[in-house]
Amino acid sequence: MRTTWCYRMAGVVGGLMLAAGQFWGPACLLQAAALIPLLWLTLHHKHAGNAAMAGLYMGIFYTLPQMVYLRMPVTVTVVLLVWICLLLTGLCTATAFFLRKDGLCQALAVGAVWLVLDVLNVSVVPVWGLAQSFARSWTAYPAAIGFIEWTGICGVVFVLGATQALLVTAIRRPAQRRNAWAALAILMALILTADAAVWRRRPIGTIRLAASGWPFDDRDCHIDPHRPDGFETLFAAPARQAAAAGAELFTTGEMGFYIADHERAMWMQRFANIAQQTGMWLVVGYWNISADENRLFFMSPQGQIVHEYTKTYLTPYEPGKKGTGDLKTIQIRGYNIGAMICQDDNFTSLTRRYGCLKADIVLCPTADWHTIRIAHLQAVRARAIEGRYGIVRGAVNGISAAISPTGQFLAYHDHHCRGPGWFVADVPIHKGITPFARTGFGPTLAVAVVLLLSGIKNAIKTSLPCEPIAPPLPPS
C-alpha cells in the first residue's frame, strides 16, 4: 500500500512540475526533474502497473490546472484531459518497461518514447497544434534551446527524458555509473554545440518594423477603430509616428476591423491614404463580413493591395471559412516578408513552409483572450528559432511583440495590462533554411525509433540457460 501511494505522489508531483512552466515560463526548469521520482521508484520496484497509475495521476495534474486557468470549453477540456492522460500513462508505462533492464539504450529510450509521444501530441489531436507540446514553456530560455532548429520543439522532451533517466541510472546502478555519466556528458556537449552555433550566428542586416494593437473589451469600449476618432487614435496616429521613427512596415492585430463588401472601397481608401502619407507597407488583419473569412492584406506604400491571405487553421468553435494555406512573400529592400494569422503559427505545414520560402520576417496578426495570451506567446517564440525568421505580431486582446530569429524579445506590449499601444523594433535578418524547416520531425523520429527498437530488444532479451558441465571422467 505504501508503494502504491508513493507512485501516486510521484505522478501528482511530476504532473505539477511539468505544468508549472506553462503558467510562468521560467518555471519550466522544474520539468528537468519531473520524472525523477517515478524513475527512482521504477528502478527499485520495476512495477509497470504502478507506473501506469502514476502516469494517469500525472496526466490529470498536468492537464486540469491548465484547462481551468485557460477557461477552455468543456468539450475541449474533456478531449485534452483524456488525450494527455493517455500519453503520460503511456510514457510512464514505457519507462517501467525499458528500465527493468540495465543499459544506456534503456535510458535513452525513455527520451525517445517521450519525443514520439510529444510529436503525436501536436499532430494527432492538434487542438492547439505545436502549442500543445510539453516543452512549450522552454522558450523562456531561448539560448538553451537553439538546437530546435534541428529537431523542432519536441526535441526538448527527448533531452529532458534522456538526461533524467541517465542521471537516475548513474546514481542507482553502480555498474552503469561510468557509462551513464559519459553518455550524459556527450548528450550535453551535443546540445551546447548546436546552441553555440545559433548564438554565434551574426545577422546580415536589420529591418525596422512597427506593430499596433488594442483591447476589445468593456474597459476601452469608448475607443472603437471603426469610428473616425478611434481609427485616428488606434491606427492612423500610431502609423504616422512609426513612420517618423523610421519604420518601413506597420502591422495590426487579427480582426482589428470588420469590413463588408459594400464598404470595402471606403476602408481601402482610408488605409491607402495612410500608406501614401507615411510611405510604409501596411499589413492589416480584418474580418470580411460578406465572405465570412478572417483575412489580412498587404498594401504597398502606393496604396495598392498586393496580396490577401485567409486564416487556414481555426480554433475550436471559431466561426468562418478556412483558407487554403496560400503563402506568399513580398520583398522590402530585398528581404522576404510573409504573413499568417494567429492559430496558423501552431502548425508546421505553414511555419516550415515559410522557412523553405526563405522568409526573413513572418508577420502574425493575433487575437487572444487574456488567459491564453501568455501560452500563445510562449509557443510562437519557438517558431522563430525553428524557421530562422523574425516574427512580428500586432494583437487584439493579447500581446503585441517582435521576436528575433533566435527567439529573443525585441519589443513587447501587453494590451490586456497596458491598453492600446504600438512599438517599433529593429528585427535582425538571419539567412538560411534550417534543417527542421527542410525535413520536419522526420530525422529526429528516425533516431528515436532506432533507440526504441534497441531498448525493446534489450528489455525482452532473456539470458540463455548455461550448458551443464559434465563431471570429469574417473581415471582408468
C-alpha positions in Angstrom: 0.0 0.0 0.0 2.8 2.4 0.8 4.5 1.7 -2.5 1.2 2.4 -4.3 0.9 5.8 -2.6 4.5 6.6 -3.5 3.7 6.0 -7.1 0.6 8.2 -6.9 2.5 11.0 -5.3 5.2 10.7 -7.9 2.5 11.2 -10.6 1.0 14.1 -8.8 4.3 15.9 -8.2 5.5 15.1 -11.7 2.3 16.4 -13.3 2.5 19.7 -11.4 6.2 20.1 -12.2 5.5 19.6 -15.9 2.7 22.1 -15.8 4.4 24.9 -13.8 6.3 26.4 -16.7 3.1 26.6 -18.8 1.8 29.2 -16.3 5.1 31.0 -15.7 7.8 30.3 -18.3 10.9 30.4 -16.1 9.4 27.5 -14.0 10.0 25.2 -17.0 13.2 24.3 -15.2 11.1 22.1 -13.0 10.5 19.8 -15.9 14.1 18.8 -15.8 13.3 16.9 -12.6 9.6 16.0 -13.1 10.3 12.3 -14.0 12.9 11.7 -11.3 10.5 10.5 -8.6 8.9 8.0 -11.0 12.3 6.9 -12.4 13.7 6.3 -8.9 10.7 4.2 -7.9 10.8 2.3 -11.2 14.4 1.3 -10.9 13.7 -0.1 -7.4 10.3 -1.8 -7.8 10.1 -2.4 -11.6 6.3 -2.5 -11.4 4.6 -1.5 -14.7 1.1 -1.3 -13.2 2.0 1.2 -10.6 4.0 3.2 -13.2 0.8 3.3 -15.4 -1.2 4.6 -12.4 1.4 7.3 -11.8 1.1 8.3 -15.4 -2.7 8.7 -15.0 -2.2 10.9 -12.0 0.5 12.8 -13.9 -1.9 13.5 -16.8 -4.7 14.7 -14.5 -2.5 17.1 -12.5 -0.7 18.3 -15.7 -3.9 19.0 -17.7 -6.7 20.1 -15.4 -5.0 23.1 -13.8 -4.2 24.4 -17.2 -7.7 23.8 -18.6 -9.3 25.6 -15.6 -6.9 28.5 -15.8 -7.2 28.9 -19.6 -11.1 28.6 -19.4 -11.3 26.1 -22.2 -14.7 24.9 -23.4 -15.9 21.8 -21.6 -15.6 19.6 -24.7 -12.1 20.8 -25.4 -11.2 20.2 -21.7 -12.5 16.6 -21.8 -10.8 15.8 -25.1 -7.4 17.1 -24.0 -7.7 15.6 -20.5 -8.3 12.1 -21.9 -5.7 12.5 -24.6 -2.9 13.9 -22.3 -3.7 11.2 -19.7 -3.3 8.5 -22.3 0.1 10.0 -23.4 1.5 10.3 -20.0 0.2 6.9 -18.9 2.0 5.5 -22.0 5.2 7.4 -21.1 5.3 6.1 -17.5 4.4 2.6 -18.5 7.1 2.6 -21.2 9.6 3.9 -18.7 8.9 1.0 -16.4 9.3 -1.4 -19.3 12.6 0.0 -20.5 14.2 0.4 -17.1 13.6 -3.2 -16.0 16.9 -4.0 -17.7 20.3 -2.2 -17.3 21.9 -0.4 -20.3 22.4 3.1 -21.7 19.9 2.3 -24.6 17.3 1.8 -21.9 17.8 5.3 -20.5 17.9 6.9 -24.0 14.7 5.1 -24.9 12.9 7.0 -22.2 13.7 10.2 -24.0 12.9 8.6 -27.3 9.4 7.4 -26.3 8.6 10.9 -24.8 9.7 12.5 -28.1 7.5 10.2 -30.1 4.5 10.8 -27.8 5.0 14.6 -28.0 5.0 14.5 -31.8 1.8 12.5 -31.6 0.5 15.1 -29.1 0.9 18.0 -31.5 -0.2 16.2 -34.7 -2.8 13.5 -33.9 -5.2 15.6 -31.8 -4.0 19.0 -32.7 -6.5 21.3 -30.9 -3.7 23.8 -30.5 -1.0 22.2 -32.7 2.6 22.8 -31.6 1.3 24.9 -28.6 0.3 21.5 -27.0 4.0 20.4 -26.8 5.1 19.6 -23.2 8.2 21.7 -23.9 6.3 24.9 -25.0 7.5 26.9 -21.9 11.2 26.3 -22.6 11.0 29.3 -24.9 11.6 31.3 -21.7 15.3 30.3 -22.2 15.8 30.6 -26.0 19.5 30.4 -25.7 19.2 26.9 -24.2 17.0 25.5 -27.0 18.8 26.8 -30.1 19.1 23.1 -31.1 15.4 23.0 -32.0 16.3 24.4 -35.4 17.4 20.8 -36.0 14.8 18.9 -34.0 11.8 21.1 -33.6 10.4 21.9 -30.2 9.7 18.2 -29.5 13.4 17.6 -29.4 13.4 19.3 -26.0 11.4 16.5 -24.4 13.9 13.9 -25.7 16.7 15.8 -23.8 14.5 16.1 -20.7 13.6 12.4 -20.7 17.1 11.1 -21.6 19.0 13.2 -19.1 16.8 12.3 -16.2 16.9 8.6 -17.0 20.7 8.8 -17.4 21.1 10.7 -14.1 19.0 8.2 -12.1 20.8 5.3 -13.7 24.1 6.8 -12.8 23.0 7.1 -9.2 21.0 3.9 -8.7 23.0 1.5 -10.9 26.7 1.4 -9.8 27.7 -1.0 -12.6 26.4 1.6 -15.2 27.6 4.7 -13.4 30.7 5.5 -15.5 28.9 4.8 -18.8 25.8 6.8 -17.8 27.9 9.9 -16.8 29.8 9.6 -20.0 26.6 9.4 -22.1 25.1 12.4 -20.2 28.3 14.4 -20.9 28.2 13.6 -24.6 24.5 14.5 -24.9 25.1 17.8 -23.1 28.1 18.5 -25.4 26.0 17.9 -28.5 23.3 20.3 -27.2 25.7 23.0 -26.3 27.5 22.7 -29.7 24.2 23.1 -31.5 23.1 26.0 -29.3 26.5 27.7 -29.7 26.1 27.6 -33.5 22.9 29.7 -33.1 24.5 32.1 -30.5 27.5 32.8 -32.8 25.5 33.4 -36.0 25.6 37.1 -36.9 22.7 38.9 -38.8 23.4 40.2 -42.3 21.2 43.3 -41.6 18.1 44.6 -39.9 14.8 46.0 -40.9 12.7 48.4 -38.8 9.1 47.3 -38.4 6.2 48.5 -36.3 3.1 46.9 -34.7 0.0 48.2 -33.1 -2.7 46.6 -31.0 -5.6 47.3 -28.7 -8.1 45.5 -26.5 -11.7 44.9 -27.5 -13.5 44.8 -24.1 -15.6 46.9 -21.8 -12.6 48.9 -20.5 -12.0 50.5 -23.8 -15.4 50.4 -25.4 -15.1 54.2 -25.9 -12.3 53.6 -28.4 -13.7 52.0 -31.5 -11.4 51.6 -34.5 -14.5 51.8 -36.8 -15.3 55.4 -35.7 -13.2 58.2 -37.1 -11.8 59.2 -33.7 -11.0 55.6 -32.9 -9.4 55.0 -36.3 -7.2 58.0 -35.8 -6.2 57.0 -32.2 -5.6 53.3 -32.8 -4.3 53.2 -36.3 -3.6 56.4 -38.2 -1.7 58.3 -35.4 0.5 55.3 -34.4 1.2 54.6 -38.1 2.4 58.2 -38.7 4.5 58.1 -35.5 6.0 54.8 -36.5 6.9 56.2 -40.0 8.5 59.2 -38.3 10.6 56.7 -36.2 11.8 55.1 -39.4 9.5 52.0 -39.7 9.2 50.5 -43.2 6.1 48.4 -42.4 3.2 48.7 -40.0 1.0 45.8 -38.9 -2.0 45.4 -36.6 -3.9 42.6 -34.8 -6.2 39.9 -36.0 -9.7 41.0 -36.9 -8.9 44.6 -35.9 -11.5 45.8 -38.3 -14.8 44.4 -39.5 -15.4 45.2 -43.2 -18.3 44.2 -45.5 -18.1 44.3 -49.3 -20.4 47.3 -49.6 -18.0 49.5 -47.6 -14.7 47.9 -48.7 -13.8 50.7 -51.1 -14.2 53.3 -48.4 -12.0 51.3 -46.0 -9.3 50.6 -48.5 -9.1 54.2 -49.4 -8.6 55.1 -45.7 -5.8 52.6 -45.5 -4.3 53.8 -48.8 -4.2 57.4 -47.6 -2.2 56.3 -44.6 0.2 54.2 -46.7 0.8 57.0 -49.2 1.2 59.6 -46.4 3.7 57.5 -44.5 5.4 55.7 -47.3 5.1 52.4 -45.4 3.8 49.0 -46.2 0.7 48.1 -44.2 -0.3 44.6 -43.2 -3.8 44.8 -41.6 -5.9 42.0 -40.1 -9.6 42.2 -40.7 -12.9 40.2 -40.7 -14.5 40.1 -44.1 -18.2 40.1 -43.1 -19.6 39.3 -46.5 -17.2 36.4 -47.2 -17.3 35.2 -43.6 -13.5 35.0 -43.6 -10.7 36.0 -41.3 -8.2 37.8 -43.5 -5.2 40.1 -43.7 -3.9 42.2 -46.6 -0.5 43.6 -47.7 -0.8 47.2 -49.0 2.2 48.8 -50.7 3.3 52.4 -49.9 1.5 53.4 -53.1 -1.8 52.2 -51.6 -2.2 49.1 -53.8 -3.2 45.7 -52.3 -0.6 43.2 -53.5 -1.7 40.1 -51.5 -4.6 38.9 -49.3 -4.5 35.8 -47.1 -7.2 33.9 -45.3 -6.6 32.2 -42.0 -6.0 28.5 -42.5 -6.3 26.9 -39.0 -9.3 27.9 -37.0 -9.5 27.4 -33.2 -12.3 25.2 -31.7 -15.7 26.8 -32.3 -14.2 29.7 -34.2 -16.7 30.8 -36.9 -15.9 31.4 -40.5 -14.4 29.7 -43.6 -10.9 28.3 -43.6 -8.3 29.5 -46.1 -6.3 27.2 -48.4 -2.9 28.0 -46.9 -1.8 30.1 -49.8 1.5 31.5 -48.5 3.4 34.3 -50.3 6.2 36.7 -49.5 6.7 40.3 -50.6 10.1 42.0 -50.7 11.1 45.1 -48.9 14.7 46.1 -49.6 15.5 42.6 -50.8 14.1 41.0 -47.6 11.3 38.4 -47.8 8.3 39.2 -45.7 5.5 36.7 -45.2 2.3 36.6 -43.0 -0.1 34.2 -41.4 -2.8 34.7 -38.8 -2.9 33.7 -35.1 -3.5 29.9 -34.7 -1.7 29.3 -38.0 1.6 29.7 -36.2 1.0 26.5 -34.3 1.1 24.2 -37.4 4.3 23.1 -39.2 2.6 22.9 -42.6 2.7 26.7 -42.6 5.6 27.6 -40.4 8.0 25.2 -42.1 6.9 26.3 -45.5 7.9 29.9 -44.7 11.3 28.6 -43.7 11.6 26.8 -47.1 10.4 30.0 -48.8 13.4 31.7 -47.2 11.2 34.2 -45.3 13.2 36.7 -43.3 10.2 38.1 -41.3 6.8 36.5 -40.7 4.0 38.8 -39.6 1.4 37.2 -37.4 -1.7 39.3 -36.6 -3.2 37.8 -33.5 -6.3 37.9 -31.3 -6.3 36.2 -27.9 -8.3 36.2 -24.7 -6.4 37.3 -21.5 -5.8 33.8 -20.1 -4.4 32.3 -23.3 -2.2 35.2 -24.3 0.9 34.0 -22.4 0.7 30.4 -23.6 0.3 31.6 -27.2 3.3 33.9 -27.0 5.4 31.1 -25.4 4.6 28.9 -28.4 5.3 31.4 -31.1 8.8 32.1 -29.9 9.8 28.5 -30.8 8.6 29.1 -34.4 11.2 31.8 -34.8 14.0 29.5 -33.9 12.7 26.6 -35.9 12.4 28.7 -39.0 15.2 31.2 -38.5 13.0 34.1 -39.2 11.9 37.1 -37.1 8.2 37.2 -36.0 6.3 40.5 -35.6 2.7 40.3 -34.3 0.2 43.0 -33.6 -2.5 41.8 -31.2 -6.1 42.3 -30.3 -6.8 41.4 -26.6 -3.3 39.9 -26.4 0.4 40.8 -26.6 2.0 42.6 -29.5 5.6 41.5 -29.8 8.7 41.4 -32.0 10.8 38.3 -31.8 14.3 37.7 -33.2 15.2 34.6 -35.3 16.9 33.4 -32.1 13.7 33.6 -30.0 14.6 36.8 -28.1 12.1 39.5 -27.4 12.8 42.8 -29.2 9.6 44.6 -28.2 6.6 43.7 -26.1 3.3 45.3 -25.3 0.6 43.5 -23.3 -2.7 45.2 -24.2 -4.6 43.4 -21.5 -2.5 45.2 -18.9 -1.5 48.4 -20.7 -4.3 49.0 -23.1 -3.8 50.3 -26.7 -0.2 50.8 -27.8 2.4 50.3 -30.5 6.1 49.8 -30.9 9.0 50.0 -33.4 11.7 47.3 -33.4 14.8 46.6 -35.5 14.5 42.9 -36.4 17.8 41.2 -37.4 17.9 39.1 -40.6 19.4 35.6 -40.4 19.6 33.9 -43.8 19.4 30.2 -44.4 17.0 27.3 -44.2 17.1 25.3 -41.0 17.2 21.5 -41.0 13.8 21.4 -39.3 12.3 23.6 -42.0 13.6 21.2 -44.6 12.7 17.9 -43.1 10.4 18.5 -40.1 10.4 15.8 -37.4 11.4 13.0 -39.8 15.1 12.6 -38.9 14.5 13.1 -35.2 11.8 10.5 -35.2 14.0 8.1 -37.2 16.7 8.3 -34.5 14.0 7.9 -31.8 12.7 4.8 -33.5 16.2 3.2 -33.6 16.7 3.9 -29.9 13.2 2.5 -29.1 13.9 -0.7 -31.0 17.2 -1.1 -29.3 15.6 -0.5 -25.9 12.8 -3.0 -26.7 15.3 -5.6 -27.8 17.3 -5.3 -24.6 14.2 -5.2 -22.4 12.8 -8.5 -23.8 16.1 -10.3 -24.1 16.5 -13.2 -21.7 19.6 -15.0 -20.8 20.1 -18.4 -22.4 20.5 -21.2 -19.9 24.0 -22.4 -19.5 25.0 -25.9 -20.7 25.6 -28.2 -17.7 29.2 -29.0 -17.2 30.0 -32.7 -17.3 31.8 -34.1 -14.4 35.4 -35.2 -15.0 35.8 -38.9 -16.0 37.4 -41.1 -13.3 40.9 -42.2 -14.1 41.0 -45.6 -15.8 
